[in-house]
Amino acid sequence: MKKLPQISEAEYEVMKLVWNHAPISTNEVTDTLVRTTDWSPKTIQTLLKRLVQKGALTYEKNSRVFVYTPLVRKDEYLDQENSSFLKRYYDGNMASMLTNYLEKETLSEDEIKNLQTLLSSRTRKGEQ
């Protein structure tokens, strides 16, 4: 797996928007995030600039408008973050993480059924 840039929580909010709407202009990013966060337009522009510097985004200038597209795929980034979280907090032990979560959280019947189906299908794949 290639090494992906470290992205802060605020930068991740920007990335989610770009992943979902790319190509997307500075104005579109700013208009959306001003409504959904307490960030100023200047803060949002700074976050975009940082993401470009980190190699997570690229942009093209169309007349006077910057249009952003991701250089990092969402699934790749989430895979890296999931792996990092698991290693950092559970020494890479998935069963330990799941056990801890399941003992502390209340799951709906649908969530339990979905987990059982997922685990059952994973078991069958391993048997083949």
PyMOL commands that set and color helices and strands:
alter all, ss='L'
color gray80, all
select helices_A, chain A and resi 9-21+26-36+41-53+74-90+94-104+109-127
alter helices_A, ss='H'
color red, helices_A
select strands_A, chain A and resi 24-25+57-62+65-70
alter strands_A, ss='S'
color yellow, strands_A
deselect
rebuild
show_as cartoon
